[in-house]
């Protein structure tokens, strides 16, 4: 009987490893290349590091928006896969790709038009050399917005199929172009921030073209049809946006809040900006396995929800959360031990290095304890179409806890840049409490929709 029950599970342990391992590698590459960028830019000077960090905070905001829309498309496609409806999965994929491309072109235009506003208002009071570097970086990197949007959407569709190996290989190619380009332009041609910006643009363009070409393979469960003729499907786009918009609002408000706090950090000087940037780069490794497992959780849960099997949803959620906690502990303990050696790579002043070490160790300890419940667990709710709840919690906690306490601790309690990091951990605690309470209940199990857009009974099979 035990063996029979195991065979009934949608994903075997081998399936999970085949899904998760490439995702971890992909996330590692993204973070490693980000750190490599910082290290290479450090050879230009701390002002260049600060400029790239400031602009990347805006870029991350945009990437989060596109990732949210991609998640909406992946969840819809994944739920149709759970229903064994490949045609609808393909349709969802095509609607996602076209819609995201259209939106990204509009956003790119707006970003170019608003460069002066970003420099003078959003970034607040920054040194003239930092502003000059930031302007140059924006001029080049903003052109990559449509490419990263298209790549994220295509990668999300491959993950929905459980084919994360393709996204890993594409990521390797993209990041190889980025790193090699950085090295050639910065060390070979002695370029400044443009030496980082140009390879970023080129690598994203190549990745977008490659991912779309791969999706043209009609042997894939989700693919772009050979005789592709786009026809706007209002209902399908609604289903995608039903998840994508709340997730996008949550992600964008989250990043906007970080940008606001970055302007607070900027007020404490270049050393604080640089230490904060280095801290963000290093701590990104600390959450890497949890983020990768969270992506896998969306794939697994969306298919279980499509099949109407919430017992398996809870089974896999607990299992993948366990994986997340074990990996987070291993990675963050390693980071704490390696922090002195890591900081030497950035060529920092003694003051900047001391501040960076403080936030890295503080972040690593708390990531072991809280991060998975704050950011991995809510992906179960999103994959079950309960995105509005995660949005309400995420936005509410961000703007009351992280921003409110961040400003209070940094400015009024004289904690400086470190106060912003303390507020971040308080935000994690609040999120964890709300998401855990929601997950332990059953309300989220009735959030998927029928094809005509009405809430379905949680026991129904042919729903989305």
C-alpha positions in Angstrom: 0.0 0.0 0.0 2.8 2.4 0.9 4.4 1.9 -2.6 1.1 2.4 -4.2 0.6 5.7 -2.5 4.0 6.8 -3.6 3.1 6.1 -7.2 0.0 8.2 -6.9 2.1 11.4 -6.2 2.4 13.7 -9.2 6.1 14.4 -8.5 8.5 11.7 -7.4 11.6 12.6 -5.4 13.6 12.2 -8.7 11.2 14.6 -10.4 11.7 17.2 -7.6 15.5 16.9 -7.8 15.4 17.3 -11.6 13.3 20.4 -11.1 15.0 22.0 -8.2 18.7 21.4 -8.9 18.8 23.4 -12.2 16.8 26.2 -10.4 19.4 26.4 -7.7 22.2 26.6 -10.3 20.2 29.2 -12.3 19.7 31.4 -9.2 23.3 30.9 -8.2 24.5 32.1 -11.5 22.3 35.2 -11.4 23.5 36.2 -8.0 27.1 35.3 -8.7 27.2 37.4 -11.8 25.6 40.3 -9.9 28.4 40.0 -7.4 31.0 39.8 -10.2 29.6 43.0 -11.6 30.0 44.7 -8.2 33.6 43.4 -7.9 34.5 44.5 -11.4 32.9 47.9 -11.0 34.7 48.3 -7.7 37.9 48.7 -9.8 36.4 51.9 -11.2 35.7 53.3 -7.7 33.1 53.3 -4.9 31.1 56.0 -6.7 30.6 53.6 -9.6 29.5 50.8 -7.2 27.0 53.2 -5.6 25.7 54.3 -9.0 25.2 50.8 -10.3 23.5 49.8 -7.0 21.1 52.7 -7.2 20.1 52.0 -10.8 19.9 48.3 -10.3 17.3 49.0 -7.5 15.1 50.4 -10.2 15.9 47.5 -12.6 15.0 45.0 -10.0 11.7 46.7 -9.5 11.0 46.3 -13.2 12.2 42.7 -13.3 9.9 41.9 -10.3 7.0 43.3 -12.2 7.7 41.1 -15.2 8.5 38.1 -13.0 5.1 38.6 -11.4 3.3 38.6 -14.7 5.4 35.5 -15.7 4.3 33.8 -12.5 0.7 34.5 -13.4 1.1 32.9 -16.8 3.1 29.9 -15.3 0.4 29.3 -12.7 -2.4 29.4 -15.3 -0.5 27.1 -17.7 0.5 24.8 -14.8 -3.1 24.4 -13.6 -4.2 23.5 -17.1 -1.4 20.9 -17.2 -2.8 19.5 -14.0 -6.1 19.1 -15.9 -4.2 17.4 -18.8 -5.2 20.2 -21.1 -2.1 20.9 -23.2 -3.9 23.1 -25.8 -5.1 25.6 -23.1 -1.6 25.6 -21.6 -0.1 26.6 -25.0 -2.7 29.3 -25.4 -1.9 30.7 -21.9 1.8 30.7 -22.9 1.2 32.6 -26.1 -1.0 35.2 -24.5 1.6 35.7 -21.8 4.5 36.3 -24.2 2.7 38.8 -26.4 1.1 40.7 -23.5 4.4 41.0 -21.6 6.3 42.2 -24.6 3.7 44.9 -25.2 3.8 46.1 -21.6 7.6 46.1 -21.5 7.9 48.4 -24.5 5.6 50.9 -22.8 7.6 50.7 -19.6 10.9 51.1 -21.4 9.6 54.3 -23.0 8.4 55.7 -19.7 11.7 54.9 -18.0 13.7 56.7 -20.6 11.4 59.7 -20.4 11.7 59.8 -16.6 15.5 59.5 -16.2 15.9 63.0 -14.8 13.1 62.3 -12.3 14.8 59.1 -11.2 18.2 60.8 -10.8 17.0 64.0 -9.0 14.0 62.9 -7.0 13.9 59.1 -6.5 17.6 58.8 -5.7 17.6 62.0 -3.6 20.8 63.8 -2.7 23.7 61.9 -4.3 27.2 63.1 -5.3 27.7 64.5 -8.8 30.1 61.7 -9.8 27.6 59.1 -8.7 24.8 60.8 -10.6 26.9 60.9 -13.8 27.7 57.2 -13.5 24.1 56.4 -12.8 22.9 58.4 -15.9 25.3 56.5 -18.2 24.2 53.2 -16.8 20.5 53.9 -17.2 21.0 55.0 -20.9 22.3 51.6 -21.8 20.5 49.2 -19.4 17.0 50.5 -19.9 17.2 49.2 -23.6 17.2 45.7 -22.2 13.8 45.9 -20.5 11.8 44.2 -23.3 14.4 41.4 -23.5 14.4 40.6 -19.8 10.6 40.6 -19.8 10.4 38.2 -22.6 13.1 35.9 -21.1 11.4 35.8 -17.7 8.1 34.8 -19.3 9.7 32.1 -21.5 11.6 30.7 -18.5 8.5 30.7 -16.4 6.7 28.6 -19.0 9.6 26.0 -19.1 9.4 25.8 -15.3 5.7 25.3 -15.5 6.5 22.2 -17.6 9.0 21.1 -15.0 11.8 21.6 -17.5 14.1 23.8 -15.5 17.2 22.3 -17.3 16.4 24.5 -20.3 16.3 27.7 -18.2 19.5 26.7 -16.5 21.4 26.2 -19.8 20.0 29.5 -21.1 21.0 31.2 -17.9 24.5 29.8 -18.2 24.8 31.3 -21.7 23.4 34.6 -20.7 25.6 35.0 -17.7 28.7 33.8 -19.5 28.2 36.6 -22.1 27.7 39.1 -19.2 30.8 38.1 -17.2 33.1 37.8 -20.2 31.8 41.1 -21.6 32.4 42.8 -18.3 36.0 41.5 -18.1 36.8 42.5 -21.6 35.3 46.0 -21.4 36.4 46.9 -17.9 39.9 45.3 -17.7 40.7 45.2 -21.4 39.3 48.5 -22.6 39.2 50.3 -19.3 35.6 51.3 -19.6 33.6 52.6 -16.6 30.0 51.6 -15.8 29.3 51.2 -19.5 31.6 48.2 -19.3 29.0 46.5 -17.1 25.9 47.9 -18.9 26.7 46.9 -22.5 27.2 43.2 -21.7 24.0 43.2 -19.6 22.1 44.5 -22.6 23.7 42.0 -25.0 23.3 39.0 -22.7 19.6 39.7 -22.1 18.9 40.1 -25.8 20.6 36.8 -26.6 18.7 35.0 -23.8 15.3 36.4 -25.0 15.9 35.3 -28.6 17.1 31.9 -27.4 14.2 31.2 -25.1 11.6 32.1 -27.7 13.3 29.9 -30.3 13.3 27.0 -27.9 9.5 27.5 -27.2 8.9 27.0 -31.0 9.5 23.3 -30.5 6.0 21.8 -30.9 7.1 18.6 -29.1 7.0 20.5 -25.9 3.8 20.3 -23.8 3.7 24.2 -23.8 5.0 25.7 -27.0 4.5 28.5 -29.6 2.6 27.1 -32.5 4.4 27.1 -35.9 1.6 29.0 -37.5 1.4 31.5 -34.8 -1.4 34.0 -35.3 -2.0 36.0 -32.2 -5.6 36.7 -31.2 -6.3 38.5 -28.0 -8.1 36.3 -25.5 -9.7 38.5 -22.9 -10.5 35.6 -20.5 -7.1 34.1 -20.7 -5.3 37.4 -20.1 -7.8 38.0 -17.2 -6.8 34.7 -15.6 -3.1 35.6 -16.0 -3.6 39.1 -14.5 -5.8 37.7 -11.7 -2.6 36.3 -10.3 0.0 38.5 -12.0 -1.4 41.9 -11.0 -1.6 41.2 -7.2 1.8 39.6 -7.4 3.1 42.5 -9.5 1.7 45.1 -7.1 3.2 43.2 -4.2 6.6 42.9 -5.8 6.7 46.5 -7.1 5.6 48.0 -3.8 8.2 45.8 -2.1 10.9 47.2 -4.4 9.6 50.8 -4.3 9.9 50.5 -0.6 13.5 49.4 -0.9 14.2 52.3 -3.2 12.7 54.7 -0.7 14.9 53.2 2.1 17.9 53.3 -0.3 17.4 57.1 -0.5 17.4 57.1 3.3 20.7 55.1 3.3 22.1 57.5 0.6 21.7 60.3 3.2 24.3 58.7 5.3 27.0 59.0 2.7 28.9 57.0 0.0 30.3 54.6 2.6 26.8 53.6 3.7 25.6 53.3 0.1 28.5 51.0 -0.8 28.3 48.9 2.4 24.5 48.5 1.8 25.2 47.4 -1.9 27.9 44.9 -0.9 25.6 43.6 1.9 22.8 43.1 -0.6 25.1 41.3 -3.1 26.5 38.9 -0.5 23.2 38.3 1.3 21.6 37.4 -2.0 23.5 34.1 -1.8 22.0 33.5 1.6 18.4 33.4 0.3 19.4 31.7 -3.0 18.3 28.2 -2.2 15.0 29.3 -0.7 14.2 31.4 -3.8 15.0 28.5 -6.1 12.8 26.1 -4.1 10.1 28.8 -4.1 10.1 28.8 -7.9 9.9 25.0 -7.9 7.0 25.2 -5.4 4.9 27.2 -8.0 5.4 24.5 -10.6 4.5 21.7 -8.2 1.6 23.3 -6.5 0.0 24.7 -9.6 -0.3 21.2 -11.1 -1.6 19.8 -7.9 -4.2 22.5 -7.8 -5.2 21.9 -11.4 -5.7 18.3 -10.5 -7.8 19.4 -7.5 -5.6 17.5 -5.0 -5.0 19.7 -2.0 -3.7 16.9 0.1 -0.7 16.7 -2.3 -0.4 20.5 -2.2 0.2 20.4 1.6 2.4 17.4 1.3 4.7 19.0 -1.2 4.6 22.4 0.6 5.9 20.8 3.8 8.5 18.8 1.9 9.9 21.7 -0.1 9.9 23.9 3.0 12.0 21.4 4.7 14.4 21.4 1.8 14.5 25.2 2.0 15.3 25.4 5.7 18.1 22.8 5.5 19.7 24.5 2.5 19.3 28.0 4.0 21.1 26.9 7.2 24.0 25.3 5.3 24.5 28.3 2.9 24.2 31.0 5.6 26.5 29.4 8.0 29.0 29.1 5.2 28.6 32.8 4.4 29.2 33.9 8.0 32.5 31.9 8.1 33.6 33.2 4.7 32.6 36.9 5.3 36.1 38.2 6.0 37.5 36.7 2.8 34.5 37.8 0.8 34.9 41.4 1.8 38.5 41.5 0.7 37.3 41.0 -2.9 35.5 44.3 -2.9 38.5 46.6 -2.1 36.6 48.5 0.5 37.7 51.1 3.1 37.9 50.0 6.7 34.7 51.9 7.6 32.7 50.5 4.7 34.0 46.9 5.3 33.0 47.0 9.0 29.4 48.1 8.1 29.1 45.5 5.4 30.3 42.7 7.7 27.7 43.8 10.3 24.7 43.6 8.0 25.9 40.4 6.3 26.2 38.4 9.5 22.9 39.9 10.8 21.1 38.9 7.6 22.6 35.4 7.5 21.5 34.5 11.1 17.9 35.6 10.5 17.7 34.1 7.0 18.2 30.7 8.6 15.2 31.2 10.9 12.6 33.3 9.1 13.1 33.8 5.4 11.5 30.6 4.1 8.2 31.3 5.9 8.2 34.8 4.6 9.0 34.2 0.9 8.9 30.5 0.0 5.7 29.5 1.7 3.5 32.2 0.1 4.3 30.7 -3.3 1.9 27.9 -2.4 -0.8 30.5 -1.9 0.0 32.2 -5.2 0.0 28.9 -7.1 -3.5 28.3 -5.6 -4.6 31.7 -7.0 -4.7 33.3 -3.6 -2.5 36.1 -4.8 -4.7 38.9 -3.4 -4.0 37.8 0.1 -0.3 37.6 -0.4 -0.4 41.1 -2.0 -2.3 42.6 1.0 0.1 41.1 3.5 3.2 41.9 1.5 2.3 45.5 0.7 0.9 46.2 4.2 4.0 44.8 6.0 6.4 46.5 3.6 5.0 50.0 4.1 4.2 49.8 7.8 6.9 47.6 9.2 9.9 47.8 6.9 9.6 51.4 5.8 8.0 52.8 9.0 10.5 51.2 11.3 13.3 51.6 8.8 13.0 55.4 8.8 12.4 55.4 12.6 15.4 53.2 13.5 17.8 54.7 11.0 17.0 58.4 11.6 15.4 58.8 14.9 17.1 56.0 16.8 20.5 57.0 15.2 21.1 53.4 14.0 22.0 54.6 10.5 22.1 52.2 7.6 21.9 49.2 10.0 18.5 50.3 11.2 17.1 49.7 7.7 18.3 46.1 7.9 16.8 45.6 11.4 13.4 46.8 10.0 13.8 44.3 7.1 13.9 41.4 9.6 10.9 42.8 11.5 9.1 42.8 8.1 10.0 39.1 7.7 8.5 38.3 11.1 5.2 40.0 10.3 4.9 38.3 6.9 5.7 34.9 8.3 2.9 35.2 11.0 0.3 36.1 8.4 1.3 33.6 5.7 1.5 30.7 8.2 -1.9 31.5 9.7 -3.4 31.6 6.2 -1.8 28.3 5.1 -3.0 26.5 8.2 -6.6 27.4 7.3 -8.5 26.3 4.3 -9.8 29.5 2.7 -7.0 29.6 0.2 -8.1 26.2 -1.2 -11.2 27.7 -2.9 -9.4 30.6 -4.7 -8.9 29.0 -8.1 -11.4 29.9 -10.8 -13.6 28.1 -13.3 -13.3 29.0 -17.0 -16.1 31.5 -16.8 -14.3 33.3 -13.9 -16.3 32.3 -10.8 -14.8 30.8 -7.7 -14.9 27.0 -7.8 -15.6 24.4 -5.2 -12.2 23.1 -4.0 -13.1 19.6 -4.8 -13.7 20.3 -8.5 -11.3 18.9 -11.0 -11.9 20.8 -14.3 -11.2 24.3 -12.8 -8.6 27.0 -13.0 
